[in-house]
Amino acid sequence: MLLRRAFTLIELLVVIAIIAILAAILFPVFAQAKDAAKKTADLSNQKQNNLAVQMYLADADDFAPLWMYTGSFNVNNGDGSWCNIVFPYIKNDDMAKTPVSPFSVLNRKYDINFPTPTGATKEKQEKYNLGWLTDYGYNYQTYTGFIYDPAAPNGFRFTPISMTSLSQPANTILNITGIFDRDASGGLKDGGQLPIDPPCRRALSDGADLTANAGNSAYYYGGWQPGSPNAWNVFGGVWPYYTGGGQKAGARASVGFSDGHAKTFTIPQIAAGCNVQNSWGGRVFNEDVYMWAHR
């Protein structure tokens, strides 16, 4: 009769220990690979958005797309957003969402902060709402401004620049990942954010306004708020989703540039050349590396 030798308790514990060690080694590798795959997909989305802009420019005499038409937030009142203008060239609403965001495209279309899409203009309002909550925010101060004008609808108008006026399109931010809101503990809410504020708007050398409509802009959100770490606009609406994400050291946001290429950058890199202070209190001290306005 053959006797079957069972594993001893010590042998079982050794095997379990080896498996635990291997798991401890491999799980971070798997997590990094997953993060890298999502980052690649995110950059692909950025490039698709940029390609749509390039196609729009070809049909618009090279003038930048508006981020909104009238400021009413309602397409029945003649308003429209980035999505109404650019997304007909994409034909894929999923391009408004970064792969790591927990907020669905459908939830953004029917977000309670915006008019409910219904009736004959249902699809247009869906696009409008989605455009406002896109994860790929717009460097709107540089490209269209936000101009106070009592004679304009809702008291504001938007003036697109000619893209040929950019002296360094390969170094000028067009789109960047952002957030719409945060809760009291700093958690993310609702989705992305279309209008993104630059970290600085004036040059240190002469105090000149670097944004699109010098002397006339109504500065929508008031810049970055580094003194309020739980604020949604701690980085002016910019939000790093990768390499740890959020406010962790080394976290990276994806950035699309006016020439069509896309890369990821850390917050210090995104704000390079600007001594960031609350509510645009800082100044641009190095315009060669500042990526928000080259005109």
C-alpha positions in Angstrom: 0.0 0.0 0.0 1.4 3.4 -1.0 1.5 6.0 1.6 0.8 9.6 0.5 2.9 12.2 2.2 0.9 15.4 3.0 2.4 18.8 3.1 3.6 19.9 6.5 2.3 23.1 8.1 5.7 24.6 7.7 5.8 23.8 4.0 2.3 25.3 3.5 3.4 28.5 5.3 6.5 28.8 3.1 4.4 28.5 0.0 1.9 31.1 1.3 4.8 33.4 2.1 6.3 33.0 -1.3 2.9 33.8 -3.0 2.5 36.8 -0.7 6.0 38.1 -1.6 5.3 37.6 -5.4 1.9 39.4 -5.0 3.6 42.3 -3.2 6.1 42.6 -6.0 3.7 42.1 -8.9 0.6 44.1 -7.8 2.3 47.5 -8.0 3.7 46.5 -11.5 0.1 45.6 -12.6 -1.2 48.9 -11.2 1.5 50.9 -13.0 0.7 49.0 -16.3 -3.0 49.8 -15.8 -2.2 53.5 -15.2 0.0 53.6 -18.2 -2.6 52.1 -20.4 -5.2 54.6 -19.3 -2.8 57.4 -19.7 -2.2 56.3 -23.3 -5.9 56.2 -23.9 -6.3 59.6 -22.4 -3.6 61.1 -24.6 -5.4 59.5 -27.6 -8.5 61.3 -26.5 -6.6 64.6 -26.3 -5.3 64.1 -29.8 -8.7 63.3 -31.1 -10.1 66.5 -29.6 -7.2 68.4 -31.1 -7.8 66.8 -34.5 -11.4 67.9 -34.3 -10.3 71.4 -33.5 -8.0 71.4 -36.5 -10.8 70.3 -38.8 -13.1 73.0 -37.3 -10.4 75.6 -37.9 -10.3 74.7 -41.6 -14.0 75.5 -41.8 -13.8 78.6 -39.6 -11.1 80.7 -41.3 -8.7 79.6 -38.6 -10.6 81.3 -35.8 -10.6 79.5 -32.4 -13.8 77.7 -31.3 -16.0 79.5 -28.8 -16.4 78.0 -25.4 -19.9 79.3 -25.1 -22.1 81.6 -27.3 -24.2 83.8 -25.0 -23.8 82.6 -21.4 -27.4 81.6 -20.8 -26.5 77.8 -20.5 -29.7 77.0 -22.4 -29.7 76.1 -26.1 -33.3 77.3 -26.4 -32.0 80.8 -25.6 -29.4 80.5 -28.4 -26.4 79.3 -26.3 -24.0 76.6 -27.3 -20.7 75.2 -26.0 -17.5 73.6 -27.1 -19.3 70.3 -27.7 -21.9 71.8 -30.0 -19.0 73.2 -32.1 -16.2 70.6 -32.0 -17.9 67.3 -31.4 -19.7 67.1 -34.8 -16.1 66.5 -36.1 -15.5 63.6 -33.6 -18.9 61.9 -33.6 -18.0 60.0 -30.4 -19.3 61.5 -27.0 -16.9 59.2 -25.1 -14.0 61.5 -26.3 -15.3 63.9 -23.6 -14.3 61.5 -20.8 -10.9 60.5 -19.5 -10.7 56.8 -18.9 -10.1 57.2 -15.2 -13.1 59.4 -14.5 -15.9 57.7 -12.5 -18.5 60.1 -14.0 -20.4 58.7 -17.0 -21.1 60.5 -20.2 -24.9 60.0 -19.6 -24.7 61.6 -16.1 -22.9 64.6 -17.5 -25.6 65.1 -20.2 -28.3 65.2 -17.4 -26.3 66.9 -14.6 -28.6 68.8 -12.3 -26.4 71.9 -12.6 -27.7 72.4 -16.2 -31.0 72.6 -18.0 -32.7 69.2 -18.6 -32.5 68.1 -22.2 -36.0 67.7 -23.6 -38.1 68.2 -26.7 -36.9 69.2 -30.1 -33.6 70.6 -28.7 -32.9 67.5 -26.5 -29.8 66.5 -28.4 -28.3 70.0 -28.6 -28.8 70.5 -24.8 -27.2 67.1 -24.1 -24.2 68.2 -26.2 -24.1 71.5 -24.4 -24.1 69.9 -20.9 -21.5 67.3 -21.9 -19.4 70.1 -23.4 -19.4 72.0 -20.1 -18.5 68.8 -18.1 -15.8 67.5 -20.5 -12.7 66.3 -18.9 -10.6 68.1 -21.5 -10.9 71.8 -20.4 -10.2 74.8 -22.7 -7.6 77.5 -22.2 -10.4 79.9 -22.9 -8.7 83.1 -21.7 -6.1 82.9 -24.5 -8.4 81.8 -27.3 -11.8 83.5 -26.8 -11.8 85.6 -23.6 -14.8 86.4 -21.5 -15.7 90.0 -22.2 -18.0 92.2 -20.2 -20.4 94.0 -22.5 -23.7 95.4 -21.3 -25.0 95.4 -24.8 -24.4 91.7 -25.4 -26.7 88.9 -24.4 -26.5 88.2 -20.7 -23.9 91.0 -20.4 -21.0 89.1 -21.9 -19.5 88.4 -25.3 -16.7 86.0 -26.5 -14.2 87.0 -29.2 -12.2 84.2 -30.8 -8.6 84.9 -31.9 -7.1 83.8 -35.2 -4.9 80.8 -34.5 -2.2 82.3 -36.8 -1.7 85.0 -34.1 0.0 82.4 -31.8 3.8 82.7 -32.0 4.4 79.3 -30.4 1.5 76.9 -31.1 3.6 73.9 -30.1 4.1 75.5 -26.6 0.6 77.0 -26.1 -1.9 74.9 -24.1 -5.2 74.3 -25.9 -6.9 71.6 -23.7 -6.0 70.2 -20.3 -7.7 67.7 -18.0 -9.9 69.4 -15.4 -12.7 69.0 -12.8 -16.0 70.6 -12.3 -16.3 70.6 -8.5 -15.2 69.0 -5.2 -17.0 68.2 -2.0 -16.0 69.4 1.5 -13.4 66.7 1.9 -11.8 67.4 -1.5 -13.5 64.5 -3.4 -14.4 65.0 -7.1 -17.9 65.9 -8.2 -19.9 65.8 -11.4 -17.2 65.5 -14.0 -14.8 67.8 -15.8 -14.7 71.5 -16.5 -14.7 73.3 -19.8 -13.3 76.8 -18.9 -9.9 76.4 -17.3 -8.1 79.4 -15.8 -4.4 80.0 -16.4 -2.1 80.3 -13.3 -1.1 83.9 -14.2 -2.5 86.5 -16.6 0.1 89.3 -16.4 3.8 89.6 -17.2 6.2 90.6 -14.5 8.3 92.7 -16.9 5.7 95.3 -17.8 2.4 94.2 -16.2 0.8 93.6 -19.6 -2.2 91.3 -19.8 -1.2 88.1 -21.6 -4.7 86.9 -22.3 -6.7 87.3 -25.5 -8.6 90.5 -24.7 -6.3 92.7 -22.8 -8.0 95.4 -20.7 -11.5 94.1 -21.4 -11.8 90.6 -20.1 -14.1 89.7 -17.2 -11.9 87.0 -15.5 -14.4 84.3 -15.0 -13.2 82.2 -12.0 -10.4 84.4 -10.7 -7.4 82.2 -11.3 -5.7 79.5 -9.2 -6.3 79.2 -5.5 -3.2 77.4 -4.0 -4.2 78.7 -0.5 -7.4 76.6 -0.6 -6.2 73.0 -1.1 -9.7 71.5 -1.1 -11.1 74.0 -3.6 -12.1 72.8 -7.1 -10.0 75.6 -8.5 -6.9 75.0 -6.4 -5.3 74.7 -9.9 -7.8 76.9 -11.7 -9.8 73.8 -12.7 -6.9 71.8 -13.9 -6.8 68.3 -12.4 -4.0 65.6 -12.7 -5.5 62.2 -13.1 -2.3 60.1 -13.6 0.7 58.9 -11.7 -1.1 58.8 -8.4 -3.5 61.7 -9.4 -4.9 64.6 -7.5 -2.5 66.6 -5.4 0.1 63.9 -4.9 3.7 64.7 -5.7 4.4 63.8 -9.3 0.7 63.5 -10.4 0.3 64.4 -14.0 -2.4 66.0 -16.2 -2.7 65.4 -19.9 -2.3 68.5 -22.0 -3.2 69.1 -25.7 -1.3 71.9 -27.5 -2.4 74.1 -30.4 -0.3 72.3 -32.9 -2.1 69.1 -32.2 0.4 67.1 -30.0 -0.4 66.0 -26.5 1.8 65.1 -23.4 1.4 64.7 -19.6 2.8 67.2 -17.2 3.0 67.8 -13.4 1.5 70.8 -11.8 4.8 72.6 -11.4 5.5 72.0 -15.1 2.1 73.3 -16.1 2.6 76.5 -14.0 6.2 77.0 -15.1 7.2 80.6 -15.6 4.5 81.9 -13.2 4.9 82.7 -9.5 1.5 81.3 -8.7 -0.6 83.2 -6.1 -4.2 83.2 -5.1 -6.6 85.0 -7.6 -3.9 85.8 -10.1 -1.8 87.7 -7.6 1.4 86.4 -9.2 3.1 87.4 -12.4 4.7 85.6 -15.3 8.4 86.0 -14.9 9.6 83.8 -17.8 7.4 84.0 -20.9 9.6 81.5 -22.8 8.5 78.6 -20.6 5.0 79.8 -19.7 2.6 77.5 -21.7 -0.7 79.4 -21.4 -0.2 82.4 -23.8 2.2 82.9 -26.7 1.0 85.7 -28.9 
